[in-house]
Amino acid sequence: MSQRLPGDMDMSPEERNAFIREITVFFDHQFDQEISEFRAGILLDFFLAKLSPAVYNSAIEDARAFLAERLEDMEATLFAKAQER
């Protein structure tokens, strides 16, 4: 069993195929060039490898900030109630 690293993308074959189709359509509309599904798959793999860690780290930082804010609110609420006694 291989172990996933933080930031590794896990997608179903259906999701992967949908992304590949979107890449081929993008190239056709934006560059007026056809790109094969094989090449679109290589591009998808490249961008996932390059972007996934940055997106993952950003999401983790957002979650950390959100939880820290909630914890601060919770502490203020709990300590305020304790002082009212």
N, C-alpha and C positions, 0 to 999 in steps of 0.2 A: 504494500500500500504506500503510495507516494504522499508525502506531506506537503500541503499547500503552504505557501508563504503569504504573509500579510500583503494585500494588494493584488494577489493573483486573481484573475477573472475566471469565473466559472460560468459557462453558458451552455445552453442546450444546442444540439445541432440545428434545431429550428431557428433559434435566435441568431446563431452564427450565419446561417443561410440568409436570413432577413437582412443582417448587416451587410453581407456581401452584395446582395441585390441593391441595397441603398447606395453602396459605394459605386457600383457600376452605373446606376442612374445618375448619381452626382457627377461622375466623370463625363457622361454623355451630355448632360445639361450645362455644366460649367465650362468644360473644355472642348466640347464638341468632338470628343474622342471616345472610342469604344475601348473598354478594358475587359480582359477576360475574367471569369470568376476565379481562376487560379491566381492571377495577379492581384485581384481585389482581396482574396484571402491572405496573401502575403502582406499587403498593405494593412489589413485589419490586425494581423498578428504583430506587425511592427509597431503600430500606434498603440495597441493594447500594452505591449511590453514597455513602451516609453511613457505612456500617460497613466496607466493604472496605479503605479506607486504614488504619483503626485496627487491623483484624485483620492486615493485611499487615505493618504496622510491628511489631506484637507478635510475629508469627512470625519476622520478621527479627531482632529483638532476642533471641528465644529461640535462634535458630540461631547468632547471634554469640556469645552466652554459652556455648553448648555447645561451639563450636569453640575459643573461648578457653580453656576448661577442658581440652579435649583437647590443645591446643598446650602448655599449661602442664605437663600430665602427660608429654607426649612430651619436652619439654625436660628435665624432671627425670630421666626415664629415660635419656636420651642423655648428659646431663652426669654422672650417677652412673656409667654404664658407662665413660665417658672417664676419670674419676678413679680407677677401679679398676686401671687399667693400671700 
